[in-house]
Amino acid sequence: MTEKNIAVVLAAGQGKRMNSQTAKQYLLLKGKPVIWYSLRAFEECPFIDEIILVAAEKDIDYCRQYIVEQYGFRKVSRIVAGGKERYYSVYNGLRAITDCTFVYIHDGARPFLTQDILKRAREAVCTYQACVVGMPVKDTIKICDKDGFSVQTPDRSVVWQVQTPQVFSYPLIRRAYDCLIEELQKGMGTVITDDAMVVERMTEQKVRLVKGTYSNIKITTPEDMAMAEQLQKI
């Protein structure tokens, strides 16, 4: 069987913390939309065969005309509508896939994805079937109670900050998301913050941590945008 790698790039978020009328993924960073950098990384990656872009339904035509066509992203095969929560957007992206070995789920608001990160992720997923990019934390982390008091200090050496891409065997991540959506439809509420969490909760598969870079930041606030502009100068 020939290996097929597909990237699902998420661009459906509204970015309310950015305090901008323009969604964060479409803000200009050194003259290009933030989402352009993520798409370029996958477009230039030799082992990525296809890109599925997940956008807000109202932005689909904009993405097609002013992102995909204007910048010539030939690997973008489909633009699908996102959902009201991140996990619904991921699920819509996964459902758009018909044939795939490994799927790379990436936040479009992370513009500093590199080819080295993608190579490390591919090596890990080929061996372990599930991996997430991240980095060991630099700061001491505190666990607090509901009143804001520190109750625990985990060992910093075993704590990572998680990034994207998060990469999985397609049958594994599809099965995990099918189970999650089924639970949600039954009214079984659950807090899900990333794709690895879905796999961890819905399957017995362990998820391998793979080093990214500290510069692989997600743009969420105006301060993040200022940092991204500085990183672009390096």
Buried (B, 14 or more C-beta within 10 A) or exposed (E): EEEBBBBBBBBBBEBEEBEEEEBBBBBEBEEBBBBBBBBBBBBEBEEBBBBBBBBBEEBBEBBBEEBBEEBEBEBBBEBBBBBEEBBBBBBBBBBBBEEBBBBBBBBBBBBBBBEEBBEBBBEBBBEBBBBBBBBEBEEEEEEEEEEEEEEEEEEEEEEBBBBBBBBBBBEBBBBBBBBBBEBBEEEEEEEBEBBBBBBBEBBEBEBBBBBBBEBBBBBBBBEBBEBBEEBBEE
